[in-house]
Amino acid sequence: MYGKAFAPEYQGALTTLSVNASLVDVLAAGTEELRAAEQAGRHAEAARSGLAVAEAHRRLGQVREADRAWKASYRAARAAGDTAAMAWALWSGGTLARQRGALALARRLLALAADLGERGGDVVVRGYSLAGLAETGRIQGDYEAVGRLHEQLLAEARRRGEARHTVWALEGIAQMHRNSGAYDAAYALFEEAAGIAARADDRRGHAWALRGLADIVSVRDGDTGRALALLSEAEETCREMNLVSALAYNLKMRGNVLYRAGRYAQARGLYEQALAGFRGMDEPRGEALARLGLVKSRARLGRDRAETAAELAELARVLERMGLRHAREMVARAKQELGVAAEAAR
């Protein structure tokens, strides 16, 4: 049995904030509390208010501000001697590093956060930090290494009745199944995640689950209409909560659905929108994936084969530097699909 979802990153005076609060509202409330805590010399409260500020900036795609905020939160936590608050700040920094494509830094910060969380007796930040490490490995395509960790974290979240964390783990495992071609298993897990998120009023988790379901419905069933309807429902949540990153990924997925349906001009427009969004928030993984979709759409619309091959080769190098194994495989499949493998090899 799961209780209502909550946001453990909203701490101190901000614990009353809903997990579904608009990020603009979270940022305003967090900034006000942070300013008051700093003026009063309350380091512990400054650390916890600063964490919410850092997370709001990160999710709004304001990378520089997020970077300053998590570091300030860590310094305040250290000044207060609050080990758990230090762990939360490092978790935020590690999550930001992953978002920016700095995966080695993300692993380092998240490992430190997990260690401090354990030492500070905060099982939630420890769990979130281990989840961050698992997600980093999953994004890199290292499924064998992180699959067991995902399952372990899912079991822990189920045991504690933590709806939000259960939804995260289900979606991660589902994504690995989807990328491995096990569409039925992926669909079942995304469906379970959507149901738990809906009952727990976790709108962010629900939106991500709908995106996963739309992907499966499109690639497995060829049901373009239903896939687009699911994405429209998810998009409404993304816009209401100002989920900038989730919205960009939603636009990219809409492009994927239309591309599979042969509606290449429409797909191209959506990939262009998603690309602009990812570039605006300095999210290189999303940028590379949107570029891949854009290259494929342009090729289908008659772009020169040599230009297509050159851009795919450059994308492969970008993804190699980032260490994204699954995405590299996607580029290789695109070369075969578009018949430019020979040009790319020259």
N, C-alpha and C positions, 0 to 999 in steps of 0.2 A: 504494500500500500504506500502510495507516494503522497506527500503533503504538497502544499502550494510551493511553487518555485520561488527561490529568493536569490539575492545577489550578494554573496559574501564579500565582494570587493567594495561594497558600500558600507562603511564602518563608522564607528564613533557616532557623531551627531547625525550621520547620514543613513543610519540603519533603517530608518522609516521609508526610504526611497524604494519604490517598486522595481522589480527586475524589468518591468516594461516601461519605466519612465523614459521620456524623451531624453536623448543624450544632451540636447541643448539645455534642458532643465537641470539635468545632473551636473553639467559643467557650471551653470550659474550658482546652484546651491553649494557645490563643492568649493568653488572659488571664494564664495562669501565666508564659509566656515573656515577655510584655510587662512584667509586674511585675518579673521578674528583670532584664531589659534596662534598665529605667528606674532600678532601684536601683544597677546597675553603671555607669550613665551611658553606655551603648552606644546612641547615637542611631540608628544605621543599623539595628540589630536591633530597636529599639523601633518604628521606622517599619514594618518588614516584619511583625513580629508584630501590630502595630496594624492593619495592612491586613486580616489574617485575622479579627481581632476585628470590624472594621467590617463586613466582608462577612457574617459569621455573624449579627450583629445585624440587618443589612438583610434577609437571607433569612428570618430568623425573624419579621420584621415589627416589630422593635423600633426604630422610626424615630429617636427621640431619641438612644438609645444609639449607633446607627449614625452619626448626624450628628456626635456628639462624637468618636467613634473615628476617622473618616476625617480630620477636621481635626487631631486630635492626631498621627496618622500623618504628615500633611503637614508639621506643624511639626517633628517629629523628623527627617524626611528633609531638610528645609531646614537644620536645625542640623548634620546630618551632611554636607551638601553633596552629597547623593545625588540627582542629577537624575532618574534612572529611578524611584527610590522616590517622589519627588514626583509623577511622572506617574501611578504606580499609585494613589496616594492621591486624586488628582484624578479618575481614572477611577471609583473607588469613589464619590466624592461626586457625580459626574455621573450615575452609574447610580441612586443613591438619589434624586436630584432628579427623574429621569424616573419612577421608581416613585411619587413623591409628586405627579406631575402638573405639576411646575414645569419645563416643557419648554424654555423659553428659557434658564433657568439650566443645565439639563442640557446643552444644546448648547454653552454657553459653557465649562463645566468640561471637557467631553469634547474640545472643540477645543484647549484649553490642554494637556490630557493628551497628545493626539496630537502636539502640537508638542514638548513636553518629552520624550516618548518617542523622537522622532526625534533630538533634540539629545543625549539620553542614550545613544543607540545601542541601545535596547531595542525590537526589532522586534515583540515580542509585545505589549507595552503599547500601542505605536502601533496595531497591528492591532485590539486590543480596543477602543481608544478610537474608531477610525474605525467599527468595528462598532457601537459605542454611538450614534454620530451617525447611522448608517444606520438603526438600529432606531428611534431617536427620530423620524426622518422617516417611516418606515413606519407607526408608530403614528398619526402625524398624517394619514396617508393620502396623503402626497406621493410616490406611487410612481414617477412619472417622474423626480423628482430623485434618489431614492436607489436605484432599481433597478439602475443601472449600478454604483454603489458596492457593492451586495450581490454582484453578479456578479464584480467585481474582487477582493473579499475572499474569495469562494469559490475563485477561481482561485489566489490566494496560499496559502490554507489547503491546497488539494489539492497544490500544488507542494511544500509543506513537510511534507506528511503529517500535519497537525494534525487529528486526528479530531474533537475537541470543537468547534473553530472551523468545520470543514467542516459539521458537523451544524447548528450555529447558522445558518450562511449558507443552507443548503438549506431549513431550516424557515422562515426569513424570506422567501425567494423563493416558497416554497410558499404561505405565508399571503397574499402579494400576489396570486398566481394565484387562490387560493380566493375572495378578496374581489372579484376581477374576474369571477368566474363561470367560470373555466377549471378545472373540477373535476378533469378527468383529469390535467392537467399537475400540479396541486397534489398529487393522490394519489401520483403517481409520485415526486415529490420528497420527500414525507413518508415514503414507503416506503423510499426510498434512505437518508434520514436515520436512520430506525429501524434499518435493517440495519447501517449504519456504527457507530451508537451502541452497539448490542448487541455487535458484535464488539470494539469498543474498551473495553467495560465502562464506558460513560458513562451511568449510570442516569438522571441528570437529563435529559440530552438525549433519551434513549429515551422517558422519560415524556411530554415535550412532543411528540415525534413521534407517539406513540400517541394523544394528545389530538387532534392534527391529523387523523390517519387516522379517528378516531371521528367527527369533524365531517363529513368528506367522505362517509363511509359512511352517515351519517344524512341529510344534505341531498341527496346525489346518488342514493343507492340506496334510501333509506327503510328501511334495515335496522337497526331499533332494537335488536334483541338483540345483534347484533355490535358496534354502537357502544357499548352499555353494557358489554359484556365488555372491550373495549379500554380504556375509562375505568376499569374496576375494576382492571385490571392496572397502569395508570398510578398510580391512587390508592394502591396498596400501596407503591410506591416513594416517593411523596410523604410518606406517613405514616412509613415507616421512616427516611427521611432528614430528617424535620422540615421539609419544603419547604412552608412556610406559604402563600406566595403561589401556588405551583403548585397546591396543594391547593384553594385558593379558586377558581382558574380552572377546575380540573377539576370542581368542584361546579357551577359556572355552566354549563359545557358539558354536564354531565349534565342540567341543567335545560333547556338548549336542545334536547337530543335528545328528552326526554319531551314538551316543548311541541310539537315538530313531529309527535309521535305522537298528539297530542290528549289527552295525560294531564296536564291542566292543574293539577289539585290537587297531584299529585306534583311537578310542575315548580315550582309556587309554593313548596313547602317547601324545595326545593333552592336556589332563588334567595334565599330568606330566609337560609339557612345561609351561602351565598356572600357575601351582603351583609354579614352580621355579621363574617365573616372579613376582608373588605376594609376595613371601618370600623375594625376592631381594629388593622390595620397601616397605617392612613392611606394607602390606595392609591385615590385618587379615580377613576382610569380604570376599574378593576375595579368600584368601587362604582357608578359610573354605568351600566355594562353590566349589572350584576346588577339594578339598579333597573329598567332597561328591560325585562328579562325578567319581573320581578315585576309591573310595570304591565300587560304583555300578558297574563300568566296571570290576574291579577285581573279584567281586562276580559272574558276568555273565561268566567270564572266568574260573570259577572253584575254587575260593578261599574258604578256610574253612569257614563254616557258623558261627562258634563261633567267629572267628577272625573278620569277617564282623560285627557281632552284637556288639562286644566290641568296634570297632572303631566308629560305628554309635552312640553308647551310649556316647563315649567320645566327639564326634562332637556335640551332643545335649547339653552337658554341656558347651562346648565352646560358642555355640550360645546363650545359656541361659545367660551366663555372659555378653555377648555383647548386649543382649536385642533385638535380631533379631527374631521377632515373625514369620514372613513369612518363614524364613530359617529354624526355628525349625519345622514348619509344613512340610517342604520339607523332613527333616530327618525322621519324623514320616511316611510320605508316602513311603519313601525308605524302611523302615523296613517292611511295609506291602507288597510292591512290591517284595522284595527279600525273603519274607517268614521267616524273622528272628526276628519278633516282640517278640515271646515267649522267644528266647534266650536272647534278650536284656533286658527283664524284670527280668531275674534271678539274 
